[in-house]
Amino acid sequence: MKAPYKAIEFILEQAPKFAAAKAQRIYLEEFRKTKKALLMKEAMTKGIDSAVAQEREAYAHPEYQELLHGLSMAIEQEEGLLWKLRAAQMKSDIWRSEQASERLGVKTTE
């Protein structure tokens, strides 16, 4: 199979994985706000009345820290897939440029 077809095949195979990774990252970014609010509410039920103190308690809570770790992993996965997809696109673009050069009779150096 020629290079551009391999690249296109790779993109088609990886696109759903990238979409899922991006969806997970966005979900966790949005859920982070909900988690913070829930933890602030929990702090309020424990007698912490100041919003600043509630926020501090929420940020320090192990569940919030676990959420941040999950968000970090989701971003890492999304970015890794994104750059693999971009590299596949670049391979296809390079192949296209090489083919155009060959049609014009231009020799390329390696």
Biopython code that builds the backbone (N, CA, C, O; Angstrom):
import numpy as np
from Bio.PDB.StructureBuilder import StructureBuilder

atoms = [
    (1, "MET", "N", (0.847, -1.180, 0.000)),
    (1, "MET", "CA", (0.000, 0.000, 0.000)),
    (1, "MET", "C", (0.891, 1.242, 0.000)),
    (1, "MET", "O", (1.872, 1.308, 0.741)),
    (2, "LYS", "N", (0.551, 2.207, -0.819)),
    (2, "LYS", "CA", (1.363, 3.418, -0.932)),
    (2, "LYS", "C", (1.217, 4.299, 0.305)),
    (2, "LYS", "O", (0.240, 4.226, 1.050)),
    (3, "ALA", "N", (2.240, 5.138, 0.485)),
    (3, "ALA", "CA", (2.336, 5.980, 1.683)),
    (3, "ALA", "C", (1.075, 6.799, 1.977)),
    (3, "ALA", "O", (0.615, 6.788, 3.119)),
    (4, "PRO", "N", (0.501, 7.500, 1.011)),
    (4, "PRO", "CA", (-0.650, 8.323, 1.386)),
    (4, "PRO", "C", (-1.847, 7.478, 1.821)),
    (4, "PRO", "O", (-2.634, 7.898, 2.668)),
    (5, "TYR", "N", (-1.978, 6.297, 1.244)),
    (5, "TYR", "CA", (-3.097, 5.445, 1.622)),
    (5, "TYR", "C", (-2.920, 4.896, 3.039)),
    (5, "TYR", "O", (-3.889, 4.749, 3.783)),
    (6, "LYS", "N", (-1.680, 4.599, 3.400)),
    (6, "LYS", "CA", (-1.405, 4.161, 4.776)),
    (6, "LYS", "C", (-1.727, 5.292, 5.752)),
    (6, "LYS", "O", (-2.319, 5.071, 6.808)),
    (7, "ALA", "N", (-1.327, 6.501, 5.377)),
    (7, "ALA", "CA", (-1.582, 7.653, 6.245)),
    (7, "ALA", "C", (-3.080, 7.891, 6.400)),
    (7, "ALA", "O", (-3.567, 8.146, 7.502)),
    (8, "ILE", "N", (-3.797, 7.807, 5.299)),
    (8, "ILE", "CA", (-5.247, 8.019, 5.352)),
    (8, "ILE", "C", (-5.913, 6.914, 6.171)),
    (8, "ILE", "O", (-6.814, 7.179, 6.967)),
    (9, "GLU", "N", (-5.469, 5.690, 5.971)),
    (9, "GLU", "CA", (-6.010, 4.563, 6.740)),
    (9, "GLU", "C", (-5.766, 4.782, 8.235)),
    (9, "GLU", "O", (-6.651, 4.542, 9.058)),
    (10, "PHE", "N", (-4.573, 5.234, 8.573)),
    (10, "PHE", "CA", (-4.236, 5.511, 9.966)),
    (10, "PHE", "C", (-5.154, 6.588, 10.534)),
    (10, "PHE", "O", (-5.664, 6.453, 11.646)),
    (11, "ILE", "N", (-5.361, 7.655, 9.769)),
    (11, "ILE", "CA", (-6.222, 8.746, 10.227)),
    (11, "ILE", "C", (-7.640, 8.228, 10.473)),
    (11, "ILE", "O", (-8.256, 8.543, 11.491)),
    (12, "LEU", "N", (-8.144, 7.440, 9.542)),
    (12, "LEU", "CA", (-9.496, 6.904, 9.691)),
    (12, "LEU", "C", (-9.615, 5.991, 10.906)),
    (12, "LEU", "O", (-10.653, 5.973, 11.567)),
    (13, "GLU", "N", (-8.568, 5.237, 11.204)),
    (13, "GLU", "CA", (-8.594, 4.346, 12.367)),
    (13, "GLU", "C", (-8.475, 5.117, 13.681)),
    (13, "GLU", "O", (-9.098, 4.754, 14.678)),
    (14, "GLN", "N", (-7.679, 6.173, 13.675)),
    (14, "GLN", "CA", (-7.398, 6.900, 14.906)),
    (14, "GLN", "C", (-8.406, 8.008, 15.203)),
    (14, "GLN", "O", (-8.524, 8.432, 16.352)),
    (15, "ALA", "N", (-9.128, 8.480, 14.204)),
    (15, "ALA", "CA", (-10.060, 9.598, 14.406)),
    (15, "ALA", "C", (-11.090, 9.321, 15.502)),
    (15, "ALA", "O", (-11.325, 10.196, 16.336)),
    (16, "PRO", "N", (-11.713, 8.143, 15.534)),
    (16, "PRO", "CA", (-12.667, 7.895, 16.623)),
    (16, "PRO", "C", (-12.008, 7.890, 18.007)),
    (16, "PRO", "O", (-12.607, 8.332, 18.988)),
    (17, "LYS", "N", (-10.789, 7.392, 18.077)),
    (17, "LYS", "CA", (-10.076, 7.394, 19.363)),
    (17, "LYS", "C", (-9.779, 8.826, 19.801)),
    (17, "LYS", "O", (-9.898, 9.165, 20.978)),
    (18, "PHE", "N", (-9.390, 9.663, 18.833)),
    (18, "PHE", "CA", (-9.135, 11.071, 19.144)),
    (18, "PHE", "C", (-10.419, 11.751, 19.609)),
    (18, "PHE", "O", (-10.413, 12.504, 20.583)),
    (19, "ALA", "N", (-11.512, 11.483, 18.912)),
    (19, "ALA", "CA", (-12.789, 12.089, 19.283)),
    (19, "ALA", "C", (-13.189, 11.687, 20.702)),
    (19, "ALA", "O", (-13.653, 12.519, 21.482)),
    (20, "ALA", "N", (-13.007, 10.421, 21.028)),
    (20, "ALA", "CA", (-13.343, 9.948, 22.374)),
    (20, "ALA", "C", (-12.440, 10.596, 23.421)),
    (20, "ALA", "O", (-12.904, 10.975, 24.497)),
    (21, "ALA", "N", (-11.164, 10.722, 23.109)),
    (21, "ALA", "CA", (-10.221, 11.345, 24.048)),
    (21, "ALA", "C", (-10.572, 12.816, 24.263)),
    (21, "ALA", "O", (-10.521, 13.317, 25.386)),
    (22, "LYS", "N", (-10.924, 13.491, 23.192)),
    (22, "LYS", "CA", (-11.293, 14.909, 23.305)),
    (22, "LYS", "C", (-12.582, 15.061, 24.103)),
    (22, "LYS", "O", (-12.692, 15.954, 24.943)),
    (23, "ALA", "N", (-13.554, 14.193, 23.845)),
    (23, "ALA", "CA", (-14.816, 14.235, 24.592)),
    (23, "ALA", "C", (-14.567, 14.015, 26.079)),
    (23, "ALA", "O", (-15.164, 14.691, 26.917)),
    (24, "GLN", "N", (-13.692, 13.075, 26.407)),
    (24, "GLN", "CA", (-13.367, 12.797, 27.810)),
    (24, "GLN", "C", (-12.706, 14.005, 28.462)),
    (24, "GLN", "O", (-13.024, 14.365, 29.595)),
    (25, "ARG", "N", (-11.788, 14.623, 27.735)),
    (25, "ARG", "CA", (-11.111, 15.801, 28.281)),
    (25, "ARG", "C", (-12.094, 16.930, 28.539)),
    (25, "ARG", "O", (-12.056, 17.551, 29.602)),
    (26, "ILE", "N", (-12.971, 17.205, 27.588)),
    (26, "ILE", "CA", (-13.951, 18.280, 27.760)),
    (26, "ILE", "C", (-14.910, 17.952, 28.901)),
    (26, "ILE", "O", (-15.255, 18.822, 29.701)),
    (27, "TYR", "N", (-15.337, 16.693, 28.970)),
    (27, "TYR", "CA", (-16.219, 16.282, 30.062)),
    (27, "TYR", "C", (-15.557, 16.535, 31.419)),
    (27, "TYR", "O", (-16.177, 17.089, 32.327)),
    (28, "LEU", "N", (-14.304, 16.127, 31.547)),
    (28, "LEU", "CA", (-13.614, 16.307, 32.832)),
    (28, "LEU", "C", (-13.408, 17.775, 33.152)),
    (28, "LEU", "O", (-13.495, 18.164, 34.316)),
    (29, "GLU", "N", (-13.136, 18.599, 32.152)),
    (29, "GLU", "CA", (-12.991, 20.035, 32.392)),
    (29, "GLU", "C", (-14.298, 20.623, 32.922)),
    (29, "GLU", "O", (-14.287, 21.448, 33.836)),
    (30, "GLU", "N", (-15.414, 20.200, 32.350)),
    (30, "GLU", "CA", (-16.709, 20.701, 32.803)),
    (30, "GLU", "C", (-17.092, 20.101, 34.158)),
    (30, "GLU", "O", (-17.624, 20.800, 35.021)),
    (31, "PHE", "N", (-16.825, 18.820, 34.340)),
    (31, "PHE", "CA", (-17.166, 18.169, 35.601)),
    (31, "PHE", "C", (-16.351, 18.749, 36.761)),
    (31, "PHE", "O", (-16.798, 18.733, 37.908)),
    (32, "ARG", "N", (-15.180, 19.248, 36.462)),
    (32, "ARG", "CA", (-14.337, 19.849, 37.503)),
    (32, "ARG", "C", (-15.098, 20.971, 38.210)),
    (32, "ARG", "O", (-14.987, 21.124, 39.427)),
    (33, "LYS", "N", (-15.864, 21.746, 37.461)),
    (33, "LYS", "CA", (-16.651, 22.842, 38.055)),
    (33, "LYS", "C", (-17.741, 22.279, 38.969)),
    (33, "LYS", "O", (-17.986, 22.793, 40.061)),
    (34, "THR", "N", (-18.381, 21.224, 38.503)),
    (34, "THR", "CA", (-19.423, 20.586, 39.310)),
    (34, "THR", "C", (-18.826, 20.003, 40.582)),
    (34, "THR", "O", (-19.381, 20.161, 41.669)),
    (35, "LYS", "N", (-17.694, 19.329, 40.439)),
    (35, "LYS", "CA", (-17.044, 18.714, 41.603)),
    (35, "LYS", "C", (-16.658, 19.776, 42.624)),
    (35, "LYS", "O", (-16.835, 19.588, 43.827)),
    (36, "LYS", "N", (-16.132, 20.887, 42.137)),
    (36, "LYS", "CA", (-15.750, 21.974, 43.043)),
    (36, "LYS", "C", (-16.982, 22.466, 43.802)),
    (36, "LYS", "O", (-16.924, 22.670, 45.014)),
    (37, "ALA", "N", (-18.091, 22.656, 43.096)),
    (37, "ALA", "CA", (-19.312, 23.133, 43.745)),
    (37, "ALA", "C", (-19.811, 22.123, 44.782)),
    (37, "ALA", "O", (-20.213, 22.507, 45.880)),
    (38, "LEU", "N", (-19.784, 20.838, 44.435)),
    (38, "LEU", "CA", (-20.221, 19.812, 45.381)),
    (38, "LEU", "C", (-19.335, 19.772, 46.622)),
    (38, "LEU", "O", (-19.827, 19.622, 47.741)),
    (39, "LEU", "N", (-18.047, 19.905, 46.420)),
    (39, "LEU", "CA", (-17.126, 19.883, 47.563)),
    (39, "LEU", "C", (-17.254, 21.147, 48.413)),
    (39, "LEU", "O", (-17.099, 21.094, 49.633)),
    (40, "MET", "N", (-17.536, 22.276, 47.774)),
    (40, "MET", "CA", (-17.765, 23.511, 48.536)),
    (40, "MET", "C", (-19.044, 23.373, 49.369)),
    (40, "MET", "O", (-19.099, 23.812, 50.517)),
    (41, "LYS", "N", (-20.059, 22.763, 48.778)),
    (41, "LYS", "CA", (-21.316, 22.540, 49.498)),
    (41, "LYS", "C", (-21.077, 21.617, 50.692)),
    (41, "LYS", "O", (-21.619, 21.839, 51.775)),
    (42, "GLU", "N", (-20.267, 20.587, 50.487)),
    (42, "GLU", "CA", (-19.925, 19.663, 51.567)),
    (42, "GLU", "C", (-19.200, 20.407, 52.688)),
    (42, "GLU", "O", (-19.464, 20.173, 53.868)),
    (43, "ALA", "N", (-18.293, 21.298, 52.319)),
    (43, "ALA", "CA", (-17.571, 22.080, 53.325)),
    (43, "ALA", "C", (-18.540, 22.974, 54.094)),
    (43, "ALA", "O", (-18.390, 23.174, 55.299)),
    (44, "MET", "N", (-19.533, 23.508, 53.389)),
    (44, "MET", "CA", (-20.514, 24.371, 54.042)),
    (44, "MET", "C", (-21.317, 23.574, 55.079)),
    (44, "MET", "O", (-21.634, 24.085, 56.153)),
    (45, "THR", "N", (-21.639, 22.328, 54.749)),
    (45, "THR", "CA", (-22.397, 21.506, 55.706)),
    (45, "THR", "C", (-21.555, 21.141, 56.928)),
    (45, "THR", "O", (-22.085, 20.764, 57.973)),
    (46, "LYS", "N", (-20.234, 21.260, 56.778)),
    (46, "LYS", "CA", (-19.343, 20.992, 57.909)),
    (46, "LYS", "C", (-19.097, 22.250, 58.741)),
    (46, "LYS", "O", (-18.290, 22.246, 59.670)),
    (47, "GLY", "N", (-19.810, 23.328, 58.390)),
    (47, "GLY", "CA", (-19.708, 24.551, 59.178)),
    (47, "GLY", "C", (-18.745, 25.590, 58.641)),
    (47, "GLY", "O", (-18.490, 26.586, 59.318)),
    (48, "ILE", "N", (-18.206, 25.399, 57.466)),
    (48, "ILE", "CA", (-17.305, 26.390, 56.869)),
    (48, "ILE", "C", (-18.174, 27.340, 56.050)),
    (48, "ILE", "O", (-18.702, 26.974, 55.000)),
    (49, "ASP", "N", (-18.314, 28.592, 56.565)),
    (49, "ASP", "CA", (-19.245, 29.534, 55.951)),
    (49, "ASP", "C", (-18.620, 30.398, 54.867)),
    (49, "ASP", "O", (-19.309, 30.789, 53.925)),
    (50, "SER", "N", (-17.355, 30.699, 54.975)),
    (50, "SER", "CA", (-16.688, 31.573, 54.013)),
    (50, "SER", "C", (-16.519, 30.859, 52.669)),
    (50, "SER", "O", (-16.062, 29.717, 52.620)),
    (51, "ALA", "N", (-16.894, 31.543, 51.576)),
    (51, "ALA", "CA", (-16.754, 30.967, 50.232)),
    (51, "ALA", "C", (-15.290, 30.689, 49.911)),
    (51, "ALA", "O", (-14.969, 29.698, 49.256)),
    (52, "VAL", "N", (-14.411, 31.565, 50.373)),
    (52, "VAL", "CA", (-12.978, 31.378, 50.130)),
    (52, "VAL", "C", (-12.481, 30.129, 50.847)),
    (52, "VAL", "O", (-11.710, 29.353, 50.282)),
    (53, "ALA", "N", (-12.909, 29.936, 52.065)),
    (53, "ALA", "CA", (-12.508, 28.753, 52.837)),
    (53, "ALA", "C", (-13.116, 27.486, 52.222)),
    (53, "ALA", "O", (-12.464, 26.442, 52.184)),
    (54, "GLN", "N", (-14.350, 27.575, 51.747)),
    (54, "GLN", "CA", (-14.981, 26.436, 51.082)),
    (54, "GLN", "C", (-14.209, 26.065, 49.813)),
    (54, "GLN", "O", (-13.987, 24.889, 49.524)),
    (55, "GLU", "N", (-13.812, 27.081, 49.074)),
    (55, "GLU", "CA", (-13.047, 26.844, 47.847)),
    (55, "GLU", "C", (-11.709, 26.182, 48.171)),
    (55, "GLU", "O", (-11.286, 25.252, 47.484)),
    (56, "ARG", "N", (-11.053, 26.663, 49.214)),
    (56, "ARG", "CA", (-9.791, 26.070, 49.640)),
    (56, "ARG", "C", (-9.974, 24.607, 50.004)),
    (56, "ARG", "O", (-9.166, 23.760, 49.622)),
    (57, "GLU", "N", (-11.025, 24.313, 50.735)),
    (57, "GLU", "CA", (-11.323, 22.933, 51.116)),
    (57, "GLU", "C", (-11.598, 22.067, 49.879)),
    (57, "GLU", "O", (-11.159, 20.920, 49.806)),
    (58, "ALA", "N", (-12.318, 22.623, 48.926)),
    (58, "ALA", "CA", (-12.632, 21.875, 47.699)),
    (58, "ALA", "C", (-11.361, 21.554, 46.925)),
    (58, "ALA", "O", (-11.166, 20.419, 46.491)),
    (59, "TYR", "N", (-10.497, 22.547, 46.752)),
    (59, "TYR", "CA", (-9.256, 22.334, 45.996)),
    (59, "TYR", "C", (-8.329, 21.347, 46.699)),
    (59, "TYR", "O", (-7.577, 20.628, 46.041)),
    (60, "ALA", "N", (-8.378, 21.307, 48.013)),
    (60, "ALA", "CA", (-7.489, 20.424, 48.782)),
    (60, "ALA", "C", (-8.057, 19.013, 48.927)),
    (60, "ALA", "O", (-7.348, 18.107, 49.364)),
    (61, "HIS", "N", (-9.297, 18.823, 48.575)),
    (61, "HIS", "CA", (-9.956, 17.525, 48.764)),
    (61, "HIS", "C", (-9.322, 16.466, 47.850)),
    (61, "HIS", "O", (-9.038, 16.748, 46.687)),
    (62, "PRO", "N", (-9.103, 15.262, 48.363)),
    (62, "PRO", "CA", (-8.508, 14.185, 47.554)),
    (62, "PRO", "C", (-9.315, 13.848, 46.288)),
    (62, "PRO", "O", (-8.733, 13.497, 45.261)),
    (63, "GLU", "N", (-10.629, 13.951, 46.355)),
    (63, "GLU", "CA", (-11.447, 13.666, 45.170)),
    (63, "GLU", "C", (-11.184, 14.686, 44.060)),
    (63, "GLU", "O", (-11.164, 14.336, 42.880)),
    (64, "TYR", "N", (-10.984, 15.944, 44.445)),
    (64, "TYR", "CA", (-10.689, 16.981, 43.452)),
    (64, "TYR", "C", (-9.309, 16.741, 42.846)),
    (64, "TYR", "O", (-9.117, 16.895, 41.640)),
    (65, "GLN", "N", (-8.366, 16.369, 43.681)),
    (65, "GLN", "CA", (-7.022, 16.084, 43.186)),
    (65, "GLN", "C", (-7.026, 14.875, 42.253)),
    (65, "GLN", "O", (-6.297, 14.850, 41.261)),
    (66, "GLU", "N", (-7.844, 13.880, 42.569)),
    (66, "GLU", "CA", (-7.980, 12.703, 41.710)),
    (66, "GLU", "C", (-8.582, 13.097, 40.355)),
    (66, "GLU", "O", (-8.163, 12.596, 39.312)),
    (67, "LEU", "N", (-9.553, 13.985, 40.387)),
    (67, "LEU", "CA", (-10.160, 14.481, 39.153)),
    (67, "LEU", "C", (-9.116, 15.196, 38.293)),
    (67, "LEU", "O", (-9.076, 15.010, 37.077)),
    (68, "LEU", "N", (-8.285, 16.001, 38.920)),
    (68, "LEU", "CA", (-7.232, 16.701, 38.178)),
    (68, "LEU", "C", (-6.245, 15.722, 37.545)),
    (68, "LEU", "O", (-5.773, 15.936, 36.429)),
    (69, "HIS", "N", (-5.942, 14.656, 38.266)),
    (69, "HIS", "CA", (-5.050, 13.629, 37.705)),
    (69, "HIS", "C", (-5.694, 12.983, 36.475)),
    (69, "HIS", "O", (-5.034, 12.770, 35.458)),
    (70, "GLY", "N", (-6.973, 12.678, 36.579)),
    (70, "GLY", "CA", (-7.695, 12.113, 35.444)),
    (70, "GLY", "C", (-7.731, 13.067, 34.263)),
    (70, "GLY", "O", (-7.605, 12.644, 33.114)),
    (71, "LEU", "N", (-7.901, 14.346, 34.540)),
    (71, "LEU", "CA", (-7.894, 15.361, 33.484)),
    (71, "LEU", "C", (-6.524, 15.423, 32.821)),
    (71, "LEU", "O", (-6.425, 15.549, 31.600)),
    (72, "SER", "N", (-5.484, 15.335, 33.613)),
    (72, "SER", "CA", (-4.125, 15.327, 33.081)),
    (72, "SER", "C", (-3.914, 14.143, 32.140)),
    (72, "SER", "O", (-3.328, 14.295, 31.068)),
    (73, "MET", "N", (-4.387, 12.978, 32.537)),
    (73, "MET", "CA", (-4.249, 11.788, 31.697)),
    (73, "MET", "C", (-5.063, 11.927, 30.411)),
    (73, "MET", "O", (-4.618, 11.500, 29.346)),
    (74, "ALA", "N", (-6.250, 12.520, 30.506)),
    (74, "ALA", "CA", (-7.096, 12.714, 29.321)),
    (74, "ALA", "C", (-6.437, 13.672, 28.343)),
    (74, "ALA", "O", (-6.482, 13.447, 27.133)),
    (75, "ILE", "N", (-5.831, 14.729, 28.845)),
    (75, "ILE", "CA", (-5.137, 15.687, 27.985)),
    (75, "ILE", "C", (-3.945, 15.023, 27.319)),
    (75, "ILE", "O", (-3.703, 15.224, 26.129)),
    (76, "GLU", "N", (-3.204, 14.238, 28.074)),
    (76, "GLU", "CA", (-2.047, 13.529, 27.516)),
    (76, "GLU", "C", (-2.470, 12.591, 26.383)),
    (76, "GLU", "O", (-1.820, 12.536, 25.339)),
    (77, "GLN", "N", (-3.546, 11.868, 26.593)),
    (77, "GLN", "CA", (-4.030, 10.946, 25.565)),
    (77, "GLN", "C", (-4.500, 11.720, 24.326)),
    (77, "GLN", "O", (-4.171, 11.359, 23.196)),
    (78, "GLU", "N", (-5.264, 12.777, 24.552)),
    (78, "GLU", "CA", (-5.771, 13.569, 23.422)),
    (78, "GLU", "C", (-4.632, 14.180, 22.618)),
    (78, "GLU", "O", (-4.629, 14.113, 21.389)),
    (79, "GLU", "N", (-3.677, 14.768, 23.299)),
    (79, "GLU", "CA", (-2.559, 15.405, 22.604)),
    (79, "GLU", "C", (-1.709, 14.388, 21.842)),
    (79, "GLU", "O", (-1.252, 14.660, 20.732)),
    (80, "GLY", "N", (-1.500, 13.219, 22.444)),
    (80, "GLY", "CA", (-0.735, 12.183, 21.757)),
    (80, "GLY", "C", (-1.406, 11.763, 20.458)),
    (80, "GLY", "O", (-0.750, 11.627, 19.426)),
    (81, "LEU", "N", (-2.714, 11.560, 20.516)),
    (81, "LEU", "CA", (-3.450, 11.187, 19.308)),
    (81, "LEU", "C", (-3.463, 12.316, 18.292)),
    (81, "LEU", "O", (-3.330, 12.083, 17.090)),
    (82, "LEU", "N", (-3.625, 13.544, 18.780)),
    (82, "LEU", "CA", (-3.647, 14.694, 17.872)),
    (82, "LEU", "C", (-2.360, 14.778, 17.063)),
    (82, "LEU", "O", (-2.402, 14.988, 15.851)),
    (83, "TRP", "N", (-1.227, 14.619, 17.720)),
    (83, "TRP", "CA", (0.049, 14.748, 17.015)),
    (83, "TRP", "C", (0.307, 13.561, 16.091)),
    (83, "TRP", "O", (0.954, 13.715, 15.055)),
    (84, "LYS", "N", (-0.186, 12.393, 16.448)),
    (84, "LYS", "CA", (-0.076, 11.250, 15.527)),
    (84, "LYS", "C", (-0.910, 11.506, 14.271)),
    (84, "LYS", "O", (-0.479, 11.198, 13.160)),
    (85, "LEU", "N", (-2.102, 12.068, 14.454)),
    (85, "LEU", "CA", (-2.951, 12.390, 13.304)),
    (85, "LEU", "C", (-2.312, 13.475, 12.433)),
    (85, "LEU", "O", (-2.339, 13.396, 11.204)),
    (86, "ARG", "N", (-1.746, 14.473, 13.079)),
    (86, "ARG", "CA", (-1.073, 15.535, 12.311)),
    (86, "ARG", "C", (0.125, 14.986, 11.550)),
    (86, "ARG", "O", (0.368, 15.385, 10.411)),
    (87, "ALA", "N", (0.871, 14.081, 12.160)),
    (87, "ALA", "CA", (2.026, 13.486, 11.483)),
    (87, "ALA", "C", (1.573, 12.679, 10.264)),
    (87, "ALA", "O", (2.220, 12.718, 9.218)),
    (88, "ALA", "N", (0.465, 11.951, 10.397)),
    (88, "ALA", "CA", (-0.058, 11.192, 9.260)),
    (88, "ALA", "C", (-0.475, 12.140, 8.140)),
    (88, "ALA", "O", (-0.248, 11.860, 6.963)),
    (89, "GLN", "N", (-1.085, 13.260, 8.512)),
    (89, "GLN", "CA", (-1.476, 14.256, 7.503)),
    (89, "GLN", "C", (-0.239, 14.830, 6.812)),
    (89, "GLN", "O", (-0.233, 15.038, 5.599)),
    (90, "MET", "N", (0.803, 15.082, 7.596)),
    (90, "MET", "CA", (2.045, 15.614, 7.023)),
    (90, "MET", "C", (2.668, 14.622, 6.043)),
    (90, "MET", "O", (3.178, 15.018, 4.995)),
    (91, "LYS", "N", (2.629, 13.337, 6.382)),
    (91, "LYS", "CA", (3.165, 12.317, 5.478)),
    (91, "LYS", "C", (2.431, 12.357, 4.137)),
    (91, "LYS", "O", (3.044, 12.258, 3.074)),
    (92, "SER", "N", (1.127, 12.502, 4.207)),
    (92, "SER", "CA", (0.328, 12.578, 2.992)),
    (92, "SER", "C", (0.677, 13.843, 2.199)),
    (92, "SER", "O", (0.784, 13.800, 0.973)),
    (93, "ASP", "N", (0.851, 14.945, 2.889)),
    (93, "ASP", "CA", (1.215, 16.209, 2.232)),
    (93, "ASP", "C", (2.591, 16.121, 1.579)),
    (93, "ASP", "O", (2.790, 16.609, 0.467)),
    (94, "ILE", "N", (3.534, 15.498, 2.272)),
    (94, "ILE", "CA", (4.891, 15.330, 1.723)),
    (94, "ILE", "C", (4.831, 14.458, 0.473)),
    (94, "ILE", "O", (5.477, 14.764, -0.529)),
    (95, "TRP", "N", (4.067, 13.384, 0.528)),
    (95, "TRP", "CA", (3.929, 12.497, -0.627)),
    (95, "TRP", "C", (3.349, 13.276, -1.809)),
    (95, "TRP", "O", (3.811, 13.131, -2.941)),
    (96, "ARG", "N", (2.346, 14.093, -1.542)),
    (96, "ARG", "CA", (1.718, 14.887, -2.602)),
    (96, "ARG", "C", (2.733, 15.846, -3.221)),
    (96, "ARG", "O", (2.774, 15.999, -4.442)),
    (97, "SER", "N", (3.544, 16.486, -2.396)),
    (97, "SER", "CA", (4.573, 17.404, -2.899)),
    (97, "SER", "C", (5.615, 16.667, -3.729)),
    (97, "SER", "O", (6.048, 17.156, -4.773)),
    (98, "GLU", "N", (6.013, 15.488, -3.260)),
    (98, "GLU", "CA", (6.992, 14.690, -4.008)),
    (98, "GLU", "C", (6.436, 14.280, -5.366)),
    (98, "GLU", "O", (7.142, 14.316, -6.374)),
    (99, "GLN", "N", (5.174, 13.893, -5.380)),
    (99, "GLN", "CA", (4.549, 13.491, -6.645)),
    (99, "GLN", "C", (4.463, 14.668, -7.613)),
    (99, "GLN", "O", (4.696, 14.500, -8.810)),
    (100, "ALA", "N", (4.137, 15.840, -7.114)),
    (100, "ALA", "CA", (4.072, 17.026, -7.962)),
    (100, "ALA", "C", (5.452, 17.359, -8.515)),
    (100, "ALA", "O", (5.592, 17.731, -9.680)),
    (101, "SER", "N", (6.464, 17.222, -7.672)),
    (101, "SER", "CA", (7.840, 17.491, -8.122)),
    (101, "SER", "C", (8.258, 16.500, -9.200)),
    (101, "SER", "O", (8.902, 16.873, -10.181)),
    (102, "GLU", "N", (7.891, 15.242, -9.013)),
    (102, "GLU", "CA", (8.228, 14.228, -10.021)),
    (102, "GLU", "C", (7.547, 14.522, -11.351)),
    (102, "GLU", "O", (8.143, 14.340, -12.412)),
    (103, "ARG", "N", (6.310, 14.973, -11.295)),
    (103, "ARG", "CA", (5.602, 15.293, -12.527)),
    (103, "ARG", "C", (6.261, 16.454, -13.261)),
    (103, "ARG", "O", (6.228, 16.531, -14.489)),
    (104, "LEU", "N", (6.858, 17.352, -12.488)),
    (104, "LEU", "CA", (7.543, 18.493, -13.095)),
    (104, "LEU", "C", (8.984, 18.158, -13.476)),
    (104, "LEU", "O", (9.673, 18.966, -14.097)),
    (105, "GLY", "N", (9.424, 16.980, -13.105)),
    (105, "GLY", "CA", (10.780, 16.558, -13.440)),
    (105, "GLY", "C", (11.831, 17.137, -12.528)),
    (105, "GLY", "O", (13.011, 17.178, -12.877)),
    (106, "VAL", "N", (11.416, 17.579, -11.377)),
    (106, "VAL", "CA", (12.352, 18.167, -10.413)),
    (106, "VAL", "C", (12.890, 17.059, -9.539)),
    (106, "VAL", "O", (12.124, 16.262, -8.997)),
    (107, "LYS", "N", (14.202, 17.002, -9.397)),
    (107, "LYS", "CA", (14.811, 16.007, -8.528)),
    (107, "LYS", "C", (14.894, 16.568, -7.111)),
    (107, "LYS", "O", (15.257, 17.724, -6.893)),
    (108, "THR", "N", (14.551, 15.719, -6.172)),
    (108, "THR", "CA", (14.645, 16.134, -4.772)),
    (108, "THR", "C", (15.891, 15.508, -4.158)),
    (108, "THR", "O", (16.342, 14.439, -4.571)),
    (109, "THR", "N", (16.424, 16.187, -3.184)),
    (109, "THR", "CA", (17.585, 15.653, -2.469)),
    (109, "THR", "C", (17.127, 15.102, -1.137)),
    (109, "THR", "O", (16.201, 15.625, -0.517)),
    (110, "GLU", "N", (17.761, 14.081, -0.720)),
    (110, "GLU", "CA", (17.393, 13.470, 0.572)),
    (110, "GLU", "C", (18.479, 13.670, 1.569)),
    (110, "GLU", "O", (18.357, 13.229, 2.712)),
]
sb = StructureBuilder()
sb.init_structure("model")
sb.init_model(0)
sb.init_chain("A")
sb.init_seg("    ")
for serial, (resi, resn, name, xyz) in enumerate(atoms, 1):
    if name == "N":
        sb.init_residue(resn, " ", resi, " ")
    sb.init_atom(name, np.array(xyz, "f"), 0.0, 1.0, " ", f" {name:<3s}", serial, name[0])
structure = sb.get_structure()
